[in-house]
Amino acid sequence: MQLHDLKPSIGSKRSRRRVGRGISAGQGKTAGRGTKGEGARSGSGGKIYREGGNLPFIRRLPFKRGFTNLRKKVYVQVNVDEIDERFADGDLVNPETMAAVGFMKNAHDIPVVVLGRGKIAKKAIVQAHRFSKSARAKIESAGGSAEVLAYSLKPSGGAKSGR
């Protein structure tokens, strides 16, 4: 088979219907557009919605842009200077102890990220779900350790269904 032998499949190419060319052609006079009205005029079809006098659905919606990501992961943000002022030297700092100190309401609700604002002078074993590079460097330079926890959403004790 050569390039000049290629042809489209039989029946795949059809000539377009020439409308408005006399009554004997089958699509004469109004050319399938009916009589009068917006759809019969040239240039019609600009409106994408017609609701017969009602306010169009698209205009009834609130004027908001963008979208809300339902799978967005929200972290409790804790800085190293807050760890330094609320915990003693050599303490274990994990989500449970952070909740006890008041960083969050419940240790199992959302994951914890440790950020590097401020200074830390105390040795602490910090366990969190995520660390910034500067926070990890500051904790380790003070003699502590930064341990990453695996995040799994555990149901909180007093959680009730919304239904």
Residue pairs with C-beta under 8 A, 6 or more apart in sequence:
17 27
18 25
18 27
19 25
19 27
19 28
19 31
19 32
20 27
20 28
20 29
20 31
21 27
21 28
22 28
23 29
30 40
33 39
33 40
34 40
38 44
38 47
39 45
49 56
49 57
49 58
51 57
73 111
74 110
75 110
75 111
75 112
75 113
75 129
75 130
76 98
76 103
76 104
76 110
76 111
76 112
76 113
77 113
77 115
78 98
78 103
78 112
78 113
78 114
78 115
78 128
79 114
79 115
79 116
79 117
79 118
79 135
80 114
80 115
80 116
80 117
80 118
80 119
80 120
80 135
80 138
80 139
81 117
81 118
81 119
81 120
82 103
82 118
83 93
83 114
83 120
83 122
83 124
83 126
84 118
84 119
84 120
84 121
84 122
86 101
87 93
87 97
87 101
87 122
87 124
88 122
89 122
89 123
89 124
90 122
90 123
90 124
90 125
91 97
91 122
91 124
91 125
92 124
92 125
92 127
93 124
93 125
93 126
93 127
94 107
94 126
94 127
94 128
94 149
95 104
95 107
95 108
95 112
95 127
95 128
95 129
95 149
96 107
98 104
98 107
98 112
99 105
99 106
99 107
103 112
104 110
104 112
106 156
106 157
108 153
108 154
108 155
108 156
109 156
111 128
111 129
111 130
111 149
111 151
112 128
112 129
112 130
113 128
113 129
113 130
113 131
113 132
114 126
114 128
114 130
114 131
114 132
114 135
114 136
114 139
114 146
115 132
115 134
115 135
116 132
116 133
116 134
116 135
116 137
116 138
119 138
120 138
120 139
120 142
120 144
121 142
122 142
122 144
123 142
123 143
123 144
124 139
124 142
124 144
125 144
125 145
125 147
126 139
126 144
126 145
126 146
126 147
127 147
127 148
127 149
128 146
128 147
128 148
128 149
129 148
129 149
129 150
129 151
130 148
131 139
131 146
131 148
135 146
136 146
139 145
139 146
140 146
